[in-house]
Amino acid sequence: MTTEPRTVLPGSEKRAPVSARQVGAPAPGERIEVTLRLRPREALPTPGDATPVLTPEQFSARYGATPEDMRAVADFARGHHLDVTEASQERRTVILSGQLGDMETAFGARLHLYSINRSAEPPTGAESVPLPGTEFRGRHGTLSVPVSVAGIIEGVFGLDDRPQAHTQFRYGSPQPFSTQASSSRPGVAHPRAFTAGYPVSLLTQAYAFPADYDGSGQTVAIIELGGGYRQSDLDAYFRAAGLKTPKVSAVGVNGGGNLPTGDPNGPDGEVLLDIEVVGASAPGAAIVVYFAPNTDAGFLNAVTQAAHDPVHRASVISISWGAAEVSWTAQAMNAMTGAFQEAGLLGVSVFCAAGDDGSSDRVPGGAAYTDFPASSPAATGCGGTRLTLQAGRIVSETVWNNGPGNGATGGGVSGVYPLPAYQNAAGVPGSANPPYRLGRGVPDVCAVADPQTGYQVRVDGIDTVIGGTSAVSPLWAGLTARLNQALSVQTPGTRLGFLNPRLYALRGGFNDVTDGNNGAYSARPGWDACTGLGSPDGEALLAALRELPPA
């Protein structure tokens, strides 16, 4: 190993949660993996700009990593006794494995073992992800690399394996699962009676999803950071809904996999909600679920693999996991936004849940925060409403806000990203926080999320109702699969890709939600920081998209 000058990686600074305590040091000989993101051949477009759809070959030739950069990183790895276990020019990704001590030396890191007190209250804000009882390997401070690769490596992920994100779904009140064990299923919580909620098929009618299309020929990718599904649940759910069970495939990323816990209050609720909403809203579409560890590396690699997968070729990605912007490093946000830009260039639309904790997004202190990755200017953020139907028609739709602690849609003004060009005419207000800066407004669109008027689903053998903005992302993903199919009738192979510039240019296509608030922000005519442009009027949206000039 040669010694040469080093430089700090911009945006790599990380701190341990305030509520965490060091409980030791990891063994230097422990083998771990890290993910490196490399620079593109050519700078990506400005985040949020409209982009043409490229073939995978065109994308790789223009924006992939160069062979020279890949070799330089491989040489750097060998010099630090690290192995290259995976490398992709298209994804600009190199995964290294090696002993923890060598990783610390290679990246100028000092790793510790941390624990969150099991008796602590559920953490909030920047600590909203590591739950009480969580133990993880973490770091404090910045990372550095030798100057020979400093211009090549944009980010290093996986040294710290704390949970990066949380689910964005909610059961109604009362909580549908008791803490008592069911006599028929020992150790598994059992449901209480639940009468609220709508079948997804009724919601697609109320939101006027184009009835002549079902998403056939499209593939929707779903990102999951834990939990799993059982085929028996899917078969039972879709049989009861009068639908054929869709083709669902599971892809493991970074050692993740379809691992149902059997606990409907855990991540299984997220996984089943996402699959069932996509499958019922776009019955003809194929579904691929990318399971990854809940770390910054796992989340990023799941997204890049879904966007670039040469086998499944998804046209839509649905993401229902996130956390307040303040809980992310700058390099992680930059890498994820870059991954969304790449998805858009490949014709893949990305939808992200905007959060379920109102304008504070779990951060204490009374200030307003937006949830990432919904706040990325290269993704379509999805807010939530309370919906009342009569005879399948919308009678009332207002901002979802059930009061402190009971759930409310996320939304607001990003503290990180500037106002994107597509929102110039949207009337995005200044942030609710001093100095009231103007920034990226969240969300872009919405749909029903209040669990009291939520989605009928099946989780771990139990039929129940779930809400949260987690449900809005897969609903919009299913609609987009139908829109792609419909537009492909005129132009075969149409992939809408990054939607926001088109959505903000449309005349019509939305049900404007003008009543309610999420705390710091209130609904109003037109775009607002609770419900975005509004909930979908699918037929009108399709007609408006057909009137737009080609991208």
Buried (B, 14 or more C-beta within 10 A) or exposed (E): EEEEEBBBBBBBBBEBBEBBEEEEEBEEEEEBBBBBBBBBBEEBBEBBBBBEBBEBEEBBBEBBBBEEBBEBBBEBBEBBBBEBEBBBBBBBBBBBBBBBBBBBBBBBBEBBBBBBEEEEEEBBBBBBBBBBEBBBBBBBBBBBBBEBBBEBBBBBBBBBBBBBBBBBBBBBEEEBBEEEEBEEEEEBBBBEEBEBBBBBBBBBBBBBBBEEBBBBBBBBBBBBBBBBBBEEBBEBBBEEBEBEBBEBBBBBBBEBEBBBBBBBBBBBBBBBBBBBBBBBBBBBBBBBBBBBBBBBBBBBBBBBBBBBBEEBBBBBBBBBBBBBBBBBBBBBBBBBBBBBBBBBBBBBBBBBBBBBBBBBBBBEEEBBBBBBBBBBBBBBBBBBBBBEBEEEEBEEBBBBBBEEEBBBBBBBBBBBBBBBBBBEEBEBBEBBBEEEEBBBBBBBBBBBBBBBBBBBBBBBBBBBBBBBBBBBBBBBBBBBBBBBBBBBEEEEEBBBBBBBBBBBBBEEBBBBBBBBBBBBBBBBEBBBBBBBBBBBBBBBBBBBBEEEEEB
